[in-house]
């Protein structure tokens, strides 16, 4: 925001003092002139700071620092419930062009070697976490119980259910 200059105009028709000292009006004019100089320097300070910051941001060190800090912020923010809500709202209100472009970019990345490797690592990490949960243990014990029932003959497996018709008595 630029600071406007002070506008102060005085007209002295006759000399206000007859010695070497400054009159009140002359002193006020000098103060206003000095304040306008300070305002000009303050206004130019922001452009100088912007230019120095722009030069620094063009360096590789600055770009690495910015990427690291943004990455940390996104990692922390992604853990909050607000992130999920914002992401769902953003995805539900996007245009078809954006959706198509995002889908194309995702497919390209997933079909690349780096994408497959990253997905594989994510799936492995998820499975390691999921296998340690009680839900996984309950799911596996349910499958084992179903297989035991099939083995004992007390239940039909999926192939038998599809091929056997049960007649009503």
N, C-alpha and C positions, 0 to 999 in steps of 0.2 A: 504494500500500500504506500503510495506516494504521499508525502506530507506537503500540503500547499504552502506557498510562500506567504509571509505576512505582507499585507498591503497597508501601508501607512504613508499618507501624503500630507505634508505640511507646507504652507506657504508663508514665508516671512517677508513682509512688505518692508519693514524697517529693521535695522539692526536692533536686537533685543538687549544686547549688552555692549558696552563701549571699551571694555578691557579685553585681555587675551583669554579669559575664561569662556567655557561653553555655556550656552543658555540651556534651559530645560528642554526645549524643542530640539535643539541641535544634538544634545545628548541622547534624546529619545530616537532621533533619526539614526544615529550611529549604532545604537543597540539593535534597532530593527534590521539594519543592514548586516550586522554581525550574525543575528539570528537567522537571516535568510541564507548566509554562507553555511552555517551549521546545518540547516535544513537541506541544502543542496548536497553537502557531503554525506548526510544520512541517507538521502535518496539514492545516491550513487554507490553507497556501501553494499546494498543488496545486490546490485548488478555485479559488483566485484566478487562478492561471495559466491554468487551463482556461477560465474566464469571459473573461479578456482575449483569449485565443487564439480563442475562439468569436466574440467581437465583431469581431476583425480579419479572420477568415475570411469574414464576411458582407459585407465591402467588395469592390467591383469590382476594385480593384487586387490584393487577395489572391487572388481567384478567377483572375485572369489569370496571376498568378505561379505558382499551383499548376498550372493547366492547361499552362503553358509547361514547367515542370519535369517534369511527368508525361509530356508529349509527347516531350521530349528523352530521358527514361528509356526510354520504349517504343520510340522510334526506335533507340536504341543496343541495347536488349535484343533487338529483332526481328532484328538482324544476327547473333545468336549461334545456334549449332546447338541449344542447349537450348530456345529459344523454339519452334522447329518441333516438337520432340518433345512439349513441353507442350501446344501447340495441338492436335496430332493426338490426344493422349490425352484432352484435354478434349472435343474434338468427338466422339470415339468413345464416350464414356461418358455423354453427355447424354441426357436423356429426350426422348420424342417431342414433348411440349408445348414444350420449349425449342427443339427442332429446327424445329417448325412456326412458332413465333413468330419465330425467327431468319430462316427462309426468307421469311416474310411481310414482315418488316422489310427484308430485302435486296431483295425484288422491288419493294416500294414505293419504296425509295431508287433502284434501278436504273431505274425507270420515270419518275423525276422528272428535270427538266432538269439539276439539279445533279449527279445520279448519272450521267446520260449524258455530261455534260461531263467529269466526273472520270474515267470509264472511257475516254473518248476520249483524254484527255491521257495516261493510263497506257498505253494501247495504243500511242499515238504514241511515247512514251518507250521502251517495250519494243522496238518495231520499229526505232527508231534504233540501239539497242544491239545488237539481234540482227543487223541488216543488216551491222554492222561485224565480225561474228564469222566465223571460218573455216567453221563448220558451215553457215551460210547460204550462203556462197560455194560449198561443196561441193554443197549441195542444188540451187542454181540451175544449176551446171555439169552435174549429173546430168540435170536437166530439159532443158537445152539439148542434151545429147548424145542424149537420147531423141527430141527433136523433129528433130534432124538425121537420126537413123536412119529416122524415119517419112518425112521429106522425101525421103531417098534411096531409100526403098522397101525397106529391109532389115528393117524392123519394122512391125508393124501398130499403128494407133492403137486406142484403146479402142472406138470405134464399129465398126471393122472386126473386132476380136476378138469382139465380141458377135454380129455378123451373119454371120460366116463360120464354117462348120463345117469342120474339117480331117478329112478321111477318112484312115483308116490304109491304107497301100499293100498 
